[in-house]
Amino acid sequence: MYVNNINNNKSVGTDCDNENSDQYYSISIPRIHHCETIKEWRDILSSDKSLHFIISRPWAQSNNRTKSGCIGKDYCIYENAPFTIDMWWSQTNQSVFGVVNLTVNCEGAPTFCHGAAIAAIFDEVLAIPPARLNIPAVTKSVTILYKRSIKIPNTIAFEVHLKSIKINSKGKREIESFGHLISFSENKYNSKITHATATGIWCESGIINSLIKANL
């Protein structure tokens, strides 16, 4: 039973060899359509007063690690981590936008980002809508369509949108979000290249709720 159908927008194109799959969509910040560089993308996000800069994984931050019971290096937040993410949340549109800085520690094939790093990035950013809506949840599934390889080191852009919230057979909320990773073509004016798209489902969890109650 769906209790909230946020929007029906879907990623444009599913064929890796189809040029039309690079069509770009944004339902929240029209100015992004005119970006030609990653710098412009970031500047628009950082200057837009309707957006809120957010910090992911609060329990893994240095001032919370002891209280939250962390026992090792966080997979995404530590010195020499394979990537770092900067994110801005739109409460009005229930969407998150940002940039990902990919280091050489993401390497799979020589000079290219490993698909596992892309999967980890999606697992992080697709989780932001339920987190910002104060729904404690853990990953149930992330389905990824890899379209084009990413050279490293590199900085790429992303956007994620909340799609729906439903109640499963156990009475728990399940939150679905979708998004994509893009870069900016050096050969075409105002052209964005879609490197990967993904859909994720998060299930309401008592474990995460305990972290929230611990004021992390």
C-alpha atoms as a printed R data frame, in Angstrom:
    type eleno elety resid chain resno      x      y       z
1   ATOM     1    CA   MET     A     1  0.000  0.000   0.000
2   ATOM     2    CA   TYR     A     2  1.504  3.301  -1.071
3   ATOM     3    CA   VAL     A     3  1.010  6.126   1.390
4   ATOM     4    CA   ASN     A     4  2.974  8.726  -0.522
5   ATOM     5    CA   ASN     A     5  3.803  8.889  -4.231
6   ATOM     6    CA   ILE     A     6  6.200 11.817  -4.460
7   ATOM     7    CA   ASN     A     7  6.633 12.044  -8.231
8   ATOM     8    CA   ASN     A     8  6.731  9.895 -11.321
9   ATOM     9    CA   ASN     A     9  9.877 11.359 -12.885
10  ATOM    10    CA   LYS     A    10 12.264  8.705 -14.098
11  ATOM    11    CA   SER     A    11 15.745  8.690 -15.542
12  ATOM    12    CA   VAL     A    12 15.681  9.342 -19.276
13  ATOM    13    CA   GLY     A    13 17.104  6.533 -21.393
14  ATOM    14    CA   THR     A    14 18.249  3.034 -20.488
15  ATOM    15    CA   ASP     A    15 20.423  2.035 -23.454
16  ATOM    16    CA   CYS     A    16 24.148  2.372 -22.837
17  ATOM    17    CA   ASP     A    17 24.742  2.839 -26.564
18  ATOM    18    CA   ASN     A    18 21.943  5.338 -27.117
19  ATOM    19    CA   GLU     A    19 22.978  8.996 -27.241
20  ATOM    20    CA   ASN     A    20 19.515  9.970 -26.015
21  ATOM    21    CA   SER     A    21 20.346  8.305 -22.706
22  ATOM    22    CA   ASP     A    22 22.459 11.373 -21.924
23  ATOM    23    CA   GLN     A    23 19.411 13.625 -21.702
24  ATOM    24    CA   TYR     A    24 19.477 15.458 -18.404
25  ATOM    25    CA   TYR     A    25 16.618 16.046 -16.034
26  ATOM    26    CA   SER     A    26 16.133 18.184 -12.945
27  ATOM    27    CA   ILE     A    27 12.776 18.861 -11.369
28  ATOM    28    CA   SER     A    28 14.042 21.158  -8.662
29  ATOM    29    CA   ILE     A    29 16.613 23.765  -9.708
30  ATOM    30    CA   PRO     A    30 16.111 25.036 -13.278
31  ATOM    31    CA   ARG     A    31 19.394 26.966 -13.267
32  ATOM    32    CA   ILE     A    32 21.288 23.683 -13.198
33  ATOM    33    CA   HIS     A    33 20.126 23.043 -16.760
34  ATOM    34    CA   HIS     A    34 22.500 25.750 -17.978
35  ATOM    35    CA   CYS     A    35 25.627 24.451 -16.255
36  ATOM    36    CA   GLU     A    36 28.618 23.845 -18.476
37  ATOM    37    CA   THR     A    37 31.118 22.819 -15.796
38  ATOM    38    CA   ILE     A    38 31.222 21.064 -12.454
39  ATOM    39    CA   LYS     A    39 32.303 24.368 -10.890
40  ATOM    40    CA   GLU     A    40 29.115 26.065 -12.071
41  ATOM    41    CA   TRP     A    41 27.087 23.161 -10.682
42  ATOM    42    CA   ARG     A    42 28.715 23.459  -7.292
43  ATOM    43    CA   ASP     A    43 28.493 27.277  -7.242
44  ATOM    44    CA   ILE     A    44 24.758 27.162  -7.918
45  ATOM    45    CA   LEU     A    45 24.178 24.636  -5.158
46  ATOM    46    CA   SER     A    46 26.286 26.492  -2.599
47  ATOM    47    CA   SER     A    47 24.630 29.842  -3.357
48  ATOM    48    CA   ASP     A    48 20.996 28.694  -3.524
49  ATOM    49    CA   LYS     A    49 19.327 29.843  -0.292
50  ATOM    50    CA   SER     A    50 16.594 27.222  -0.604
51  ATOM    51    CA   LEU     A    51 19.126 24.422  -0.184
52  ATOM    52    CA   HIS     A    52 20.723 23.159   3.028
53  ATOM    53    CA   PHE     A    53 24.271 21.809   3.150
54  ATOM    54    CA   ILE     A    54 24.183 18.503   4.988
55  ATOM    55    CA   ILE     A    55 26.641 16.101   6.577
56  ATOM    56    CA   SER     A    56 26.200 12.407   5.929
57  ATOM    57    CA   ARG     A    57 26.840  9.643   8.471
58  ATOM    58    CA   PRO     A    58 26.754 11.791  11.639
59  ATOM    59    CA   TRP     A    59 27.568  8.775  13.816
60  ATOM    60    CA   ALA     A    60 30.897  8.409  11.995
61  ATOM    61    CA   GLN     A    61 32.063 11.979  12.595
62  ATOM    62    CA   SER     A    62 35.009 12.269  14.977
63  ATOM    63    CA   ASN     A    63 32.961 13.890  17.750
64  ATOM    64    CA   ASN     A    64 30.360 11.095  17.686
65  ATOM    65    CA   ARG     A    65 32.359  7.943  17.103
66  ATOM    66    CA   THR     A    66 32.810  6.978  20.748
67  ATOM    67    CA   LYS     A    67 29.196  7.642  21.687
68  ATOM    68    CA   SER     A    68 27.868  5.716  18.702
69  ATOM    69    CA   GLY     A    69 30.066  2.688  19.376
70  ATOM    70    CA   CYS     A    70 32.170  2.771  16.197
71  ATOM    71    CA   ILE     A    71 35.017  0.252  16.357
72  ATOM    72    CA   GLY     A    72 37.009  0.895  13.165
73  ATOM    73    CA   LYS     A    73 37.458  3.213  10.220
74  ATOM    74    CA   ASP     A    74 34.191  4.288   8.638
75  ATOM    75    CA   TYR     A    75 33.967  2.999   5.061
76  ATOM    76    CA   CYS     A    76 33.247  6.439   3.599
77  ATOM    77    CA   ILE     A    77 34.769  8.883   6.089
78  ATOM    78    CA   TYR     A    78 38.446  8.535   6.894
79  ATOM    79    CA   GLU     A    79 41.811  9.828   5.799
80  ATOM    80    CA   ASN     A    80 42.579  8.755   2.219
81  ATOM    81    CA   ALA     A    81 38.992  7.604   1.646
82  ATOM    82    CA   PRO     A    82 38.336  6.645  -2.001
83  ATOM    83    CA   PHE     A    83 35.789  9.438  -2.404
84  ATOM    84    CA   THR     A    84 34.225 12.379  -0.581
85  ATOM    85    CA   ILE     A    85 30.711 13.748  -1.056
86  ATOM    86    CA   ASP     A    86 29.301 17.264  -0.622
87  ATOM    87    CA   MET     A    87 25.502 17.420  -0.524
88  ATOM    88    CA   TRP     A    88 22.707 20.004  -0.490
89  ATOM    89    CA   TRP     A    89 19.123 19.103   0.470
90  ATOM    90    CA   SER     A    90 15.947 20.661  -0.931
91  ATOM    91    CA   GLN     A    91 13.156 20.186   1.602
92  ATOM    92    CA   THR     A    92 10.602 21.664  -0.787
93  ATOM    93    CA   ASN     A    93 11.351 19.143  -3.518
94  ATOM    94    CA   GLN     A    94 12.570 16.337  -1.246
95  ATOM    95    CA   SER     A    95 15.700 16.037  -3.368
96  ATOM    96    CA   VAL     A    96 19.445 16.074  -2.788
97  ATOM    97    CA   PHE     A    97 22.131 17.458  -5.099
98  ATOM    98    CA   GLY     A    98 25.886 17.394  -4.837
99  ATOM    99    CA   VAL     A    99 29.357 16.591  -6.044
100 ATOM   100    CA   VAL     A   100 31.560 13.547  -5.553
101 ATOM   101    CA   ASN     A   101 35.335 13.848  -5.488
102 ATOM   102    CA   LEU     A   102 36.785 10.589  -6.787
103 ATOM   103    CA   THR     A   103 40.403  9.866  -5.843
104 ATOM   104    CA   VAL     A   104 42.831  7.404  -7.406
105 ATOM   105    CA   ASN     A   105 41.901  5.025  -4.566
106 ATOM   106    CA   CYS     A   106 38.662  4.309  -6.510
107 ATOM   107    CA   GLU     A   107 40.603  2.594  -9.280
108 ATOM   108    CA   GLY     A   108 39.273 -0.548 -10.922
109 ATOM   109    CA   ALA     A   109 40.577 -0.894 -14.473
110 ATOM   110    CA   PRO     A   110 43.677  1.319 -14.908
111 ATOM   111    CA   THR     A   111 42.704  5.036 -14.649
112 ATOM   112    CA   PHE     A   112 38.967  4.247 -14.299
113 ATOM   113    CA   CYS     A   113 36.620  4.229 -11.306
114 ATOM   114    CA   HIS     A   114 35.641  0.811  -9.955
115 ATOM   115    CA   GLY     A   115 31.968 -0.099 -10.177
116 ATOM   116    CA   ALA     A   116 31.965 -0.947  -6.475
117 ATOM   117    CA   ALA     A   117 32.891  2.653  -5.660
118 ATOM   118    CA   ILE     A   118 29.950  3.864  -7.739
119 ATOM   119    CA   ALA     A   119 27.693  1.425  -5.874
120 ATOM   120    CA   ALA     A   120 28.935  2.768  -2.534
121 ATOM   121    CA   ILE     A   121 28.268  6.339  -3.674
122 ATOM   122    CA   PHE     A   122 24.705  5.488  -4.643
123 ATOM   123    CA   ASP     A   123 24.190  3.674  -1.329
124 ATOM   124    CA   GLU     A   124 25.151  6.920   0.408
125 ATOM   125    CA   VAL     A   125 23.261  9.508  -1.617
126 ATOM   126    CA   LEU     A   126 20.067  7.533  -2.229
127 ATOM   127    CA   ALA     A   127 19.739  7.185   1.554
128 ATOM   128    CA   ILE     A   128 19.546 10.937   2.118
129 ATOM   129    CA   PRO     A   129 15.785 11.443   1.421
130 ATOM   130    CA   PRO     A   130 14.620  9.059   4.179
131 ATOM   131    CA   ALA     A   131 17.262 10.427   6.540
132 ATOM   132    CA   ARG     A   132 16.191 14.039   5.959
133 ATOM   133    CA   LEU     A   133 12.537 13.073   6.404
134 ATOM   134    CA   ASN     A   134 13.436 11.581   9.800
135 ATOM   135    CA   ILE     A   135 12.612  8.039   8.750
136 ATOM   136    CA   PRO     A   136 15.198  5.695  10.333
137 ATOM   137    CA   ALA     A   137 15.952  3.145   7.625
138 ATOM   138    CA   VAL     A   138 18.588  0.743   6.264
139 ATOM   139    CA   THR     A   139 19.341 -0.325   2.715
140 ATOM   140    CA   LYS     A   140 17.053 -3.001   1.299
141 ATOM   141    CA   SER     A   141 18.223 -2.831  -2.310
142 ATOM   142    CA   VAL     A   142 20.137 -0.635  -4.751
143 ATOM   143    CA   THR     A   143 19.697 -1.315  -8.462
144 ATOM   144    CA   ILE     A   144 22.295  0.332 -10.703
145 ATOM   145    CA   LEU     A   145 22.533  0.793 -14.456
146 ATOM   146    CA   TYR     A   146 26.123  1.525 -15.450
147 ATOM   147    CA   LYS     A   147 26.186  3.613 -18.619
148 ATOM   148    CA   ARG     A   148 29.657  5.090 -19.105
149 ATOM   149    CA   SER     A   149 32.991  4.670 -17.372
150 ATOM   150    CA   ILE     A   150 34.471  7.445 -15.217
151 ATOM   151    CA   LYS     A   151 38.112  8.492 -15.438
152 ATOM   152    CA   ILE     A   152 39.927  9.174 -12.160
153 ATOM   153    CA   PRO     A   153 40.808 11.332 -10.379
154 ATOM   154    CA   ASN     A   154 37.655 13.265 -11.133
155 ATOM   155    CA   THR     A   155 34.789 15.307  -9.699
156 ATOM   156    CA   ILE     A   156 31.287 14.392 -10.832
157 ATOM   157    CA   ALA     A   157 27.790 15.630 -10.031
158 ATOM   158    CA   PHE     A   158 24.678 13.844  -8.812
159 ATOM   159    CA   GLU     A   159 21.060 14.415  -8.011
160 ATOM   160    CA   VAL     A   160 18.617 12.202  -6.130
161 ATOM   161    CA   HIS     A   161 14.836 12.428  -5.742
162 ATOM   162    CA   LEU     A   162 12.402 10.779  -3.375
163 ATOM   163    CA   LYS     A   163  9.937  8.687  -5.372
164 ATOM   164    CA   SER     A   164  7.580  6.999  -2.928
165 ATOM   165    CA   ILE     A   165  6.945  5.739   0.583
166 ATOM   166    CA   LYS     A   166  4.946  2.568   1.186
167 ATOM   167    CA   ILE     A   167  4.040  0.245   4.038
168 ATOM   168    CA   ASN     A   168  5.311 -3.322   3.665
169 ATOM   169    CA   SER     A   169  3.715 -6.539   4.897
170 ATOM   170    CA   LYS     A   170  5.424 -6.172   8.285
171 ATOM   171    CA   GLY     A   171  4.024 -2.696   8.819
172 ATOM   172    CA   LYS     A   172  7.369 -0.995   8.198
173 ATOM   173    CA   ARG     A   173  7.818  1.974   5.903
174 ATOM   174    CA   GLU     A   174  9.834  1.425   2.727
175 ATOM   175    CA   ILE     A   175 11.248  4.493   0.994
176 ATOM   176    CA   GLU     A   176 12.200  4.495  -2.680
177 ATOM   177    CA   SER     A   177 14.537  7.075  -4.217
178 ATOM   178    CA   PHE     A   178 16.251  7.395  -7.584
179 ATOM   179    CA   GLY     A   179 19.122  9.381  -9.014
180 ATOM   180    CA   HIS     A   180 22.072  9.570 -11.369
181 ATOM   181    CA   LEU     A   181 25.753 10.489 -11.632
182 ATOM   182    CA   ILE     A   182 26.744 12.939 -14.350
183 ATOM   183    CA   SER     A   183 29.694 14.862 -15.744
184 ATOM   184    CA   PHE     A   184 30.018 17.687 -18.234
185 ATOM   185    CA   SER     A   185 31.181 17.088 -21.788
186 ATOM   186    CA   GLU     A   186 34.176 19.060 -23.024
187 ATOM   187    CA   ASN     A   187 33.106 18.556 -26.624
188 ATOM   188    CA   LYS     A   188 29.457 19.598 -26.611
189 ATOM   189    CA   TYR     A   189 27.915 22.845 -25.417
190 ATOM   190    CA   ASN     A   190 25.596 22.417 -22.438
191 ATOM   191    CA   SER     A   191 25.888 18.632 -22.658
192 ATOM   192    CA   LYS     A   192 25.737 16.397 -19.623
193 ATOM   193    CA   ILE     A   193 26.930 12.803 -19.664
194 ATOM   194    CA   THR     A   194 25.085 10.245 -17.551
195 ATOM   195    CA   HIS     A   195 27.532  7.721 -16.125
196 ATOM   196    CA   ALA     A   196 25.108  5.693 -14.019
197 ATOM   197    CA   THR     A   197 21.535  5.710 -12.754
198 ATOM   198    CA   ALA     A   198 20.137  3.914  -9.723
199 ATOM   199    CA   THR     A   199 17.031  3.205  -7.711
200 ATOM   200    CA   GLY     A   200 17.221  2.362  -4.031
201 ATOM   201    CA   ILE     A   201 14.759  1.078  -1.438
202 ATOM   202    CA   TRP     A   202 15.255  1.686   2.292
203 ATOM   203    CA   CYS     A   203 13.364 -0.153   5.022
204 ATOM   204    CA   GLU     A   204 12.472  1.391   8.366
205 ATOM   205    CA   SER     A   205 14.853  0.109  11.051
206 ATOM   206    CA   GLY     A   206 14.991  0.084  14.817
207 ATOM   207    CA   ILE     A   207 18.798  0.001  14.742
208 ATOM   208    CA   ILE     A   208 19.055  3.357  12.988
209 ATOM   209    CA   ASN     A   209 16.274  4.686  15.211
210 ATOM   210    CA   SER     A   210 18.462  3.912  18.245
211 ATOM   211    CA   LEU     A   211 21.264  6.038  16.755
212 ATOM   212    CA   ILE     A   212 18.860  8.911  16.202
213 ATOM   213    CA   LYS     A   213 17.600  8.678  19.800
214 ATOM   214    CA   ALA     A   214 21.226  8.879  20.916
215 ATOM   215    CA   ASN     A   215 21.199 12.395  19.415
216 ATOM   216    CA   LEU     A   216 23.757 11.568  16.716
